[in-house]
Amino acid sequence: MRGRVNSAFFVVRDVMFVMGMALAGLADVMNVRTLLIISSFALLFAGAVVLILPGLGQPAAEWKRTISLLRGAEAAPRLGAGRTATRSEIDRFISHMPEMAGMSPKERQQLAAQTLVATAPGGKIVVYRRETSDMAYFILKGSVAAGYIKDDDYVIASTMREGDFFGEIAALTGAARTANIITEEESEFLIIPSKVMRQLAKQYDGLRQVFYATMAQRLSKIELPRGTSLDQELLRELRTNVLVTDDNRSPL
C-alpha cells in the first residue's frame, strides 16, 4: 500500500473531488434536485460497471476461460519431470533477470546442469495448492493462471507470462503451495530446485530482493492454506526488503 499504487489512487480521488466542487457551481444555473438526480444516476452507472467488470485489463472471454481451466485443475494432466536445461535456455532465463547479467559462462553452464526444462500444452497442471515441493518455476514461454478455491468458487490470484516466475514461496520457505497453477497456452518452464534458488539469492543481492518483494506481494494478496506457517524471522526480512524496494521505486 505504498508508492505508485497509492499515489495513483490519491491523484485520481483528489482530481475527482476538485471536479465535483467545480460542477457544484452548476447549482447557480440548474435546479439542485435535478443535479442530485443526475449525480445519483452517475453513481449507479459506475456501480453497475464495476459489477460486470471481470478484471483490470482482462477481457471477459479470457477471464471466463481462465476460470474454466482452474475449475478443471483437479482432472488436468500433470507437468512432466522435464530434461536437463541447455546453456541457451539459461541465457534466455538470465535475459529476463538483469540482476544476474554478470554471471560468467562457466557459472551459466553449471546452472544449466542443476536445472530442468519442461514443456506443456494449454490446460496442464503445474502445481497443486497445499502440496509440498522444493521446485520453483520460471516461464520461458507461454502463460499460466494461479488460483484457489474460496467459498466454493475459484479466485484468480494472478496471470503470469514469459519472464515471470512462481513457486518461490515453497522453494525458499518449505511451505505448502499457495495456489493451483495451470497453463493457459503452450508453455515452457525452467525448473529450479530450492537449493539452487537459495544459492542464487545468496550470490546476487538484487535477485534476492526481487524474490522477497514478489513473495511479500503475493502473500499479501492470497489466503494461505490452513495449517501453513512461515518463519517469523523470514517474515521480518520480507517486510524489510519490501520497504527498501518501495522506497527506491516510489515517486513520492
C-alpha positions in Angstrom: 0.0 0.0 0.0 2.9 2.3 -0.8 4.4 4.1 -3.7 2.9 4.2 -7.1 -0.4 2.4 -6.4 -1.3 4.7 -3.5 -0.1 7.8 -5.5 -2.3 6.9 -8.4 -5.3 6.3 -6.1 -4.8 9.6 -4.3 -4.3 11.6 -7.5 -7.5 10.2 -9.1 -9.5 10.7 -6.0 -8.4 14.3 -5.4 -8.9 15.2 -9.1 -12.5 13.9 -8.9 -13.1 15.9 -5.7 -11.9 19.1 -7.4 -14.2 18.3 -10.4 -17.1 17.7 -8.1 -16.6 21.0 -6.4 -16.3 22.8 -9.7 -19.5 21.1 -11.0 -21.3 22.1 -7.8 -21.3 25.6 -9.3 -24.0 24.5 -11.7 -26.4 24.9 -8.8 -26.5 28.6 -9.7 -28.0 27.8 -13.1 -29.7 24.5 -12.6 -32.3 23.1 -10.2 -30.5 21.4 -7.2 -32.8 18.4 -7.2 -32.0 17.8 -10.9 -28.3 17.9 -10.1 -28.8 15.4 -7.3 -30.7 13.1 -9.6 -28.0 13.3 -12.3 -25.2 12.6 -9.8 -27.2 9.7 -8.4 -27.6 8.1 -11.8 -23.9 8.6 -12.5 -23.0 6.8 -9.2 -25.4 3.9 -10.1 -23.9 3.6 -13.5 -20.4 3.4 -12.1 -21.5 0.7 -9.6 -23.1 -1.3 -12.4 -20.0 -1.1 -14.5 -17.9 -2.4 -11.5 -20.3 -5.3 -11.0 -19.7 -6.6 -14.6 -16.0 -5.9 -15.0 -14.2 -9.2 -14.9 -10.8 -7.8 -14.1 -8.4 -5.0 -14.8 -7.2 -5.1 -18.4 -8.5 -8.7 -18.8 -11.2 -9.4 -21.5 -14.3 -11.2 -20.2 -13.7 -14.2 -22.6 -10.1 -14.6 -21.3 -11.3 -14.4 -17.7 -14.0 -17.0 -18.2 -11.5 -19.3 -20.0 -9.1 -19.0 -17.1 -11.8 -19.8 -14.5 -12.8 -22.8 -16.6 -9.3 -24.1 -16.7 -8.8 -23.6 -12.9 -12.1 -25.4 -12.2 -10.8 -28.4 -14.2 -7.4 -28.4 -12.5 -8.1 -31.5 -10.4 -8.6 -33.6 -13.5 -5.9 -31.9 -15.6 -2.7 -33.9 -16.5 0.5 -33.0 -14.6 3.6 -31.4 -15.9 6.3 -33.9 -16.7 9.6 -34.2 -15.0 11.5 -32.4 -17.8 15.0 -32.7 -19.1 18.3 -31.0 -18.3 18.5 -27.4 -19.3 20.8 -26.2 -22.0 23.1 -23.2 -22.0 20.9 -21.3 -24.4 17.9 -21.7 -22.2 19.9 -20.4 -19.2 20.8 -17.4 -21.3 17.1 -16.8 -22.1 16.4 -17.0 -18.4 19.1 -14.5 -17.5 18.0 -12.1 -20.3 14.8 -11.6 -18.1 16.9 -11.3 -14.9 19.2 -8.3 -15.3 20.4 -8.9 -11.7 22.2 -12.0 -13.0 23.7 -10.4 -16.1 27.3 -10.6 -14.7 27.2 -14.5 -14.4 30.2 -16.0 -16.1 29.9 -18.6 -18.9 31.2 -21.3 -16.5 28.6 -20.4 -13.9 25.9 -20.5 -16.6 27.0 -23.9 -17.6 26.9 -25.1 -14.0 23.4 -23.6 -13.6 22.2 -25.5 -16.7 23.4 -28.8 -15.2 21.5 -28.0 -12.0 18.1 -27.1 -13.6 15.5 -28.7 -15.8 13.2 -27.6 -18.6 9.7 -28.9 -19.2 7.2 -28.0 -21.9 3.4 -28.3 -21.7 0.3 -27.6 -23.8 -2.5 -25.4 -22.5 -4.6 -26.9 -19.7 -1.8 -28.8 -17.9 -1.5 -28.5 -14.2 2.0 -27.4 -13.0 1.5 -27.4 -9.2 -1.4 -28.1 -6.8 -2.3 -25.9 -3.8 -1.4 -27.5 -0.5 1.2 -29.9 -2.0 4.8 -29.7 -0.9 7.7 -29.3 -3.3 11.1 -27.7 -3.4 10.9 -26.5 -7.0 10.4 -23.0 -8.4 9.4 -22.3 -12.0 10.4 -19.6 -14.4 8.3 -19.1 -17.6 10.5 -19.2 -20.7 7.4 -19.2 -23.0 3.6 -19.1 -22.7 1.4 -18.1 -19.7 -0.2 -19.7 -16.6 -3.0 -18.9 -14.3 -2.8 -19.1 -10.5 -5.9 -19.5 -8.4 -7.5 -21.2 -5.4 -11.0 -22.1 -4.2 -12.6 -19.7 -1.7 -16.3 -20.0 -0.7 -16.9 -22.8 -3.2 -15.7 -20.7 -6.1 -12.3 -20.0 -7.8 -10.4 -16.9 -7.1 -7.8 -15.9 -9.8 -4.7 -14.8 -7.8 -2.7 -13.8 -10.9 -1.9 -14.5 -14.5 1.8 -14.9 -15.3 3.6 -14.7 -18.6 7.0 -15.1 -20.2 9.6 -13.6 -17.8 7.6 -14.3 -14.6 8.3 -16.9 -12.0 6.3 -18.8 -9.4 6.8 -21.4 -6.7 9.4 -19.3 -5.0 7.4 -19.3 -1.7 7.5 -23.1 -1.4 11.1 -23.3 -2.7 12.5 -20.7 -0.3 10.4 -21.4 2.8 9.4 -25.0 2.6 5.8 -24.1 3.0 3.0 -25.8 1.1 2.0 -24.5 -2.4 -0.3 -21.5 -2.0 -2.3 -21.9 -5.3 -3.1 -24.1 -8.2 -1.1 -23.3 -11.3 -2.3 -24.3 -14.8 -1.1 -23.5 -18.2 -3.3 -21.2 -20.4 -1.4 -22.0 -23.6 1.6 -23.9 -24.8 4.3 -23.1 -22.3 7.9 -23.8 -21.5 9.4 -23.7 -17.9 12.8 -23.6 -16.4 12.6 -25.6 -13.2 14.9 -24.5 -10.4 15.4 -26.6 -7.2 15.3 -24.8 -3.9 19.0 -25.4 -3.2 19.8 -23.6 -6.4 17.3 -20.8 -5.6 18.9 -20.2 -2.3 22.4 -20.1 -3.8 21.3 -17.6 -6.4 19.6 -15.4 -3.8 22.7 -15.5 -1.7 25.0 -14.8 -4.6 23.0 -11.9 -6.1 21.7 -9.3 -3.7 19.4 -7.7 -6.3 17.9 -11.1 -7.2 17.2 -11.8 -3.5 15.3 -8.5 -3.2 13.3 -9.4 -6.3 12.4 -12.8 -4.8 11.5 -11.4 -1.5 9.5 -8.4 -2.8 7.5 -10.8 -5.1 6.9 -13.2 -2.2 5.7 -10.4 0.1 3.4 -9.1 -2.6 1.8 -12.5 -3.3 1.5 -13.4 0.4 -0.4 -10.1 0.9 -2.9 -11.0 -1.9 -3.7 -14.6 -1.2 -5.3 -16.7 1.6 -2.8 -19.2 2.8 -3.9 -22.9 3.0 -4.9 -24.0 6.6 -2.0 -25.0 8.7 0.5 -23.0 6.7 3.0 -21.2 8.9 6.0 -19.2 7.9 9.1 -18.5 9.9 8.8 -15.1 11.8 12.4 -14.2 11.0 11.7 -14.7 7.3 8.6 -12.5 7.5 10.6 -9.7 9.2 13.2 -10.0 6.4 10.4 -9.9 3.8 9.0 -6.7 5.3 12.4 -5.1 5.4 13.2 -5.9 1.8 9.9 -4.7 0.6 10.2 -1.4 2.4 13.7 -0.9 0.9 12.4 -1.7 -2.6 9.3 0.5 -2.3 11.5 3.4 -1.0 13.8 3.1 -4.0 11.0 2.9 -6.6 8.4 5.2 -5.1 7.8 8.5 -6.9 6.8 10.2 -3.7 
